[in-house]
């Protein structure tokens, strides 16, 4: 970026052992890194902007109740899309299944704490055969909870994050559950049938749902968003059951809109006096992104530093904040 050198802002951490003054507040965090008012997560508050064509594809998946398979480069907002959809449609907290090479379908459906049950073998005296006791050691996973619960009469939203990192068989293992909307918990299916069923815990809460005859069946198919960085191909049988969305890199105009939207959460146009330099930063970002890959949130970090008087284009800060993802910077 061009322009006259800017005065260096006061360092918060000096590296000298000198204590920061008592009673002096630290600078505010970026708007998207502040806790949401009334609880929730900071991520829930982040604005999300995509083009009308991408919006049409999302709506097609919603209407068809088919999984939305979202691909694109790191930082294009694949995971954030799930939070935006859940927020706009009032679907409650997003259920998240982060996938890695060790993930199995059972992990997403339920967990049974057999060791914990062995340590507390005495059955519940109020329930025949100790069925309530068994349920106390079963917790539905994110996929199981998405099938078993609703939020204020609406389906839940499940984010299956980075499915391309999974074992090669996992996408096919998902097919039956996503198609049929049900699964069986063997540990409960072996119990004698009871009209009361077995109450089990759900993901991320102390709430329980009742499972009868060991089977979980959805009353409404959940909305499923699956992300992939394109590290490998998926089977054709899996792909034909998904609605596919490729998120493009935002251009300079869209990046300006994204920056304005994120900093609007401060309640004032904090960028007004810095906007010419922000435009320069965006232009340089677009050029460097083509050379080595940069994520949009890296631009937002750089703009926040600029707004606070810290020039992000000095060499050492550029390496820390705006390092290209394909140049050893990692994800």
C-alpha positions as CSV (number, residue, x, y, z in Angstrom):
1,X,0.0,0.0,0.0
2,X,1.1,3.5,-0.7
3,X,1.0,6.7,1.4
4,X,2.9,8.5,4.1
5,X,4.2,6.4,7.0
6,X,1.7,6.4,9.9
7,X,2.7,6.9,13.5
8,X,3.1,3.7,15.4
9,X,0.2,3.2,17.9
10,X,1.0,2.5,21.5
11,X,2.0,-1.1,22.1
12,X,-0.3,-3.1,24.5
13,X,2.3,-5.8,25.1
14,X,5.8,-4.3,25.2
15,X,7.9,-7.4,25.9
16,X,9.8,-5.5,28.6
17,X,8.0,-6.8,31.7
18,X,6.4,-3.4,32.2
19,X,2.8,-3.8,33.4
20,X,-0.1,-2.4,31.5
21,X,-1.7,0.4,33.5
22,X,-4.4,-0.8,35.9
23,X,-7.9,0.6,35.1
24,X,-7.1,1.1,31.4
25,X,-9.3,-1.0,29.2
26,X,-7.9,-2.9,26.3
27,X,-9.1,-1.9,22.8
28,X,-12.3,-3.5,21.7
29,X,-12.2,-6.8,19.8
30,X,-13.5,-6.8,16.2
31,X,-17.3,-6.8,16.0
32,X,-17.4,-10.4,14.9
33,X,-15.3,-11.5,17.9
34,X,-17.6,-10.1,20.6
35,X,-20.0,-12.3,22.5
36,X,-23.6,-12.1,21.3
37,X,-25.9,-10.1,23.5
38,X,-28.0,-12.4,25.6
39,X,-25.8,-15.4,25.1
40,X,-25.0,-17.4,22.0
41,X,-21.7,-17.3,20.1
42,X,-19.9,-14.5,18.4
43,X,-20.1,-16.4,15.1
44,X,-23.9,-16.2,15.2
45,X,-23.6,-12.4,14.8
46,X,-21.4,-12.3,11.7
47,X,-23.2,-10.9,8.5
48,X,-23.1,-13.2,5.5
49,X,-23.3,-11.9,1.9
50,X,-23.4,-14.1,-1.2
51,X,-24.7,-13.5,-4.7
52,X,-28.3,-14.1,-5.9
53,X,-27.4,-17.2,-7.9
54,X,-25.9,-18.8,-4.8
55,X,-29.0,-17.8,-2.8
56,X,-31.1,-19.6,-5.4
57,X,-29.1,-22.8,-5.0
58,X,-29.5,-22.7,-1.2
59,X,-33.2,-22.2,-1.6
60,X,-33.4,-25.2,-3.9
61,X,-31.8,-27.4,-1.3
62,X,-34.1,-26.1,1.4
63,X,-37.2,-26.8,-0.7
64,X,-36.0,-30.2,-1.8
65,X,-34.8,-31.1,1.7
66,X,-31.7,-32.5,0.2
67,X,-28.2,-32.0,1.7
68,X,-26.4,-28.9,0.4
69,X,-22.8,-29.8,-0.6
70,X,-20.8,-26.6,-0.4
71,X,-17.4,-26.4,-2.0
72,X,-14.9,-23.6,-2.5
73,X,-11.5,-22.4,-1.4
74,X,-10.7,-21.9,2.3
75,X,-12.1,-18.7,3.6
76,X,-15.0,-18.4,1.1
77,X,-17.6,-18.8,3.9
78,X,-18.7,-22.5,3.5
79,X,-19.2,-23.1,7.2
80,X,-20.6,-19.6,7.8
81,X,-23.4,-20.3,5.3
82,X,-24.9,-22.8,7.7
83,X,-25.0,-20.3,10.5
84,X,-26.6,-17.7,8.3
85,X,-29.3,-20.0,7.1
86,X,-30.1,-21.2,10.7
87,X,-30.2,-17.6,11.9
88,X,-32.5,-16.2,9.1
89,X,-34.9,-19.2,9.3
90,X,-35.0,-19.4,13.1
91,X,-33.7,-23.0,13.2
92,X,-32.0,-22.8,16.6
93,X,-28.4,-23.5,17.4
94,X,-26.5,-25.1,14.5
95,X,-25.6,-28.8,15.2
96,X,-22.0,-29.3,14.1
97,X,-20.2,-32.5,13.2
98,X,-16.5,-31.7,12.4
99,X,-15.2,-34.6,10.4
100,X,-11.7,-36.1,10.4
101,X,-10.0,-39.3,9.3
102,X,-11.2,-41.1,12.4
103,X,-14.8,-40.1,12.2
104,X,-17.5,-42.8,12.0
105,X,-21.2,-42.6,11.4
106,X,-21.9,-43.9,14.9
107,X,-20.0,-40.9,16.3
108,X,-22.6,-38.6,14.7
109,X,-25.6,-40.7,15.6
110,X,-25.1,-41.5,19.3
111,X,-22.6,-42.3,22.1
112,X,-23.1,-45.0,24.7
113,X,-21.1,-44.7,27.9
114,X,-20.7,-48.4,28.7
115,X,-17.9,-47.9,31.2
116,X,-20.0,-45.3,33.1
117,X,-22.9,-47.6,33.3
118,X,-20.8,-50.5,34.6
119,X,-19.6,-48.2,37.4
120,X,-23.2,-47.5,38.4
121,X,-24.9,-50.8,37.8
122,X,-27.8,-50.4,40.2
123,X,-31.0,-50.0,38.2
124,X,-33.5,-47.2,38.7
125,X,-36.0,-48.5,41.3
126,X,-38.8,-46.4,39.7
127,X,-38.4,-48.0,36.3
128,X,-38.8,-51.6,35.3
129,X,-35.7,-53.3,34.1
130,X,-33.7,-50.1,34.8
131,X,-34.5,-48.6,31.4
132,X,-34.2,-45.0,32.6
133,X,-30.8,-45.9,33.9
134,X,-29.7,-47.1,30.5
135,X,-30.9,-43.9,28.8
136,X,-28.8,-41.9,31.2
137,X,-25.7,-43.3,29.5
138,X,-26.8,-42.6,25.9
139,X,-26.4,-39.2,24.3
140,X,-27.4,-38.5,20.7
141,X,-24.7,-37.0,18.5
142,X,-25.2,-34.1,16.2
143,X,-26.8,-36.1,13.4
144,X,-28.9,-38.1,15.8
145,X,-30.1,-34.9,17.5
146,X,-30.9,-33.3,14.1
147,X,-33.2,-36.3,13.3
148,X,-34.8,-36.5,16.8
149,X,-35.5,-32.9,17.6
150,X,-37.1,-29.8,16.1
151,X,-36.8,-26.1,17.1
152,X,-40.1,-24.3,17.7
153,X,-41.8,-26.6,15.2
154,X,-39.1,-26.2,12.5
155,X,-36.4,-28.7,11.5
156,X,-32.9,-28.5,12.9
157,X,-29.8,-27.6,10.8
158,X,-26.8,-29.9,10.8
159,X,-23.4,-28.7,9.5
160,X,-21.2,-31.6,8.5
161,X,-17.9,-29.8,8.2
162,X,-15.1,-30.9,5.9
163,X,-16.5,-34.3,4.8
164,X,-13.6,-34.7,2.3
165,X,-11.3,-35.4,5.3
166,X,-13.3,-38.5,6.2
167,X,-12.5,-42.2,5.6
168,X,-13.4,-43.1,2.0
169,X,-16.5,-45.2,3.1
170,X,-18.1,-42.5,5.3
171,X,-20.1,-40.7,2.6
172,X,-21.7,-43.9,1.5
173,X,-22.4,-44.8,5.2
174,X,-24.4,-41.6,5.4
175,X,-26.7,-42.4,2.5
176,X,-29.2,-44.7,4.3
177,X,-29.6,-42.3,7.3
178,X,-30.0,-39.2,5.2
179,X,-32.4,-41.0,2.8
180,X,-34.5,-42.8,5.4
181,X,-34.3,-40.3,8.3
182,X,-34.0,-43.0,11.0
183,X,-31.5,-45.2,12.7
184,X,-31.4,-47.9,15.5
185,X,-29.5,-47.8,18.8
186,X,-28.7,-51.4,19.5
187,X,-28.2,-50.9,23.3
188,X,-31.8,-49.7,23.5
189,X,-33.3,-52.0,21.0
190,X,-32.3,-55.0,23.2
191,X,-34.4,-53.7,26.1
192,X,-38.0,-55.0,26.6
193,X,-40.6,-52.9,24.8
194,X,-42.1,-50.2,27.0
195,X,-44.9,-47.7,26.0
196,X,-43.0,-45.0,27.9
197,X,-39.8,-45.5,25.9
198,X,-36.3,-44.5,27.1
199,X,-35.3,-40.9,27.6
200,X,-31.8,-40.1,26.2
201,X,-29.8,-36.9,26.2
202,X,-29.3,-34.7,23.1
203,X,-26.2,-33.0,21.7
204,X,-25.1,-29.8,23.4
205,X,-27.8,-29.7,26.2
206,X,-29.3,-31.5,29.2
207,X,-32.6,-32.0,27.4
208,X,-33.9,-35.4,26.7
209,X,-35.9,-37.0,23.9
210,X,-37.8,-40.3,24.2
211,X,-36.6,-43.3,22.1
212,X,-39.1,-46.1,21.6
213,X,-38.1,-49.7,20.6
214,X,-34.5,-48.5,20.2
215,X,-35.3,-46.5,17.0
216,X,-34.9,-42.8,16.3
217,X,-37.2,-41.5,13.5
218,X,-37.4,-37.9,12.3
219,X,-40.7,-36.1,12.3
220,X,-39.2,-33.7,9.7
221,X,-36.0,-34.1,7.6
222,X,-33.3,-31.8,9.0
223,X,-31.5,-29.3,6.8
224,X,-28.0,-30.5,6.2
225,X,-25.1,-28.4,5.0
226,X,-22.0,-30.4,4.0
227,X,-18.7,-28.6,3.4
228,X,-15.7,-29.8,1.3
229,X,-12.4,-28.3,0.4
230,X,-12.2,-30.5,-2.6
231,X,-9.4,-32.7,-1.3
232,X,-11.0,-35.8,-2.9
233,X,-14.0,-36.8,-5.0
234,X,-17.2,-38.3,-3.5
235,X,-19.1,-41.4,-4.9
236,X,-21.6,-40.7,-7.6
237,X,-24.4,-42.2,-5.5
238,X,-23.7,-39.7,-2.8
239,X,-23.4,-36.7,-5.1
240,X,-26.7,-37.3,-6.8
241,X,-28.5,-37.1,-3.5
242,X,-27.0,-33.6,-2.9
243,X,-27.6,-30.1,-4.2
244,X,-24.2,-28.8,-5.1
245,X,-23.0,-25.2,-4.5
246,X,-19.6,-23.8,-5.5
247,X,-18.8,-20.6,-3.6
248,X,-16.7,-18.3,-5.8
249,X,-14.1,-15.9,-4.5
250,X,-15.7,-12.5,-3.8
251,X,-14.5,-9.7,-6.1
252,X,-13.4,-6.2,-5.0
253,X,-16.9,-4.8,-4.9
254,X,-18.2,-7.7,-2.9
255,X,-15.2,-7.5,-0.5
256,X,-16.1,-3.8,0.1
257,X,-19.7,-4.8,1.0
258,X,-18.4,-7.6,3.3
259,X,-16.1,-5.2,5.1
260,X,-18.8,-2.6,5.6
261,X,-21.3,-5.2,6.8
262,X,-18.9,-6.6,9.4
263,X,-17.9,-3.3,10.8
264,X,-21.5,-2.0,10.8
265,X,-21.9,-4.1,14.0
266,X,-20.0,-1.4,15.8
267,X,-23.0,0.9,15.6
268,X,-21.1,3.6,13.6
269,X,-19.1,3.9,10.5
270,X,-15.7,3.4,12.1
271,X,-14.1,3.1,8.7
272,X,-15.1,6.5,7.3
273,X,-11.7,8.2,7.8
274,X,-9.8,5.1,6.8
275,X,-11.9,4.2,3.7
276,X,-9.4,5.2,1.0
277,X,-6.7,3.1,2.7
278,X,-9.2,0.3,3.1
279,X,-9.8,0.4,-0.7
280,X,-6.1,0.2,-1.3
281,X,-5.8,-2.7,1.1
282,X,-8.7,-4.5,-0.7
283,X,-7.1,-4.0,-4.1
284,X,-3.7,-5.3,-2.9
285,X,-5.6,-8.2,-1.3
286,X,-7.2,-9.2,-4.5
287,X,-3.9,-9.3,-6.4
288,X,-2.1,-11.3,-3.7
289,X,-5.0,-13.7,-3.4
290,X,-4.6,-14.7,-7.0
291,X,-0.9,-15.3,-6.5
292,X,-1.1,-17.5,-3.4
293,X,-4.5,-17.8,-1.9
294,X,-5.9,-15.6,0.9
295,X,-9.1,-16.0,2.9
296,X,-11.7,-13.2,3.4
297,X,-11.4,-13.3,7.2
298,X,-7.7,-12.4,6.8
299,X,-8.7,-9.2,5.0
300,X,-11.1,-8.4,7.9
301,X,-8.3,-8.9,10.4
302,X,-6.1,-6.5,8.4
303,X,-8.9,-3.9,8.2
304,X,-9.4,-4.1,11.9
305,X,-5.7,-3.5,12.6
306,X,-5.8,-0.6,10.1
307,X,-8.8,0.9,11.8
308,X,-6.9,0.8,15.1
309,X,-3.9,2.5,13.6
310,X,-1.7,-0.6,13.1
311,X,-0.5,-0.7,9.5
312,X,-1.0,-4.4,8.3
313,X,1.3,-4.1,5.3
314,X,4.6,-3.8,7.2
315,X,6.5,-6.9,6.4
316,X,6.3,-8.8,9.7
317,X,2.6,-8.1,10.1
318,X,1.9,-9.1,6.5
319,X,3.6,-12.4,7.2
320,X,1.5,-12.9,10.3
321,X,-1.9,-11.7,9.1
322,X,-1.9,-11.8,5.3
323,X,0.3,-14.8,4.6
324,X,-0.9,-16.7,1.5
325,X,-2.5,-20.0,2.4
326,X,-0.6,-21.8,-0.4
327,X,2.7,-20.5,0.8
328,X,3.1,-22.5,4.0
329,X,0.6,-20.4,6.0
330,X,-1.7,-23.3,6.7
331,X,-5.5,-23.0,7.0
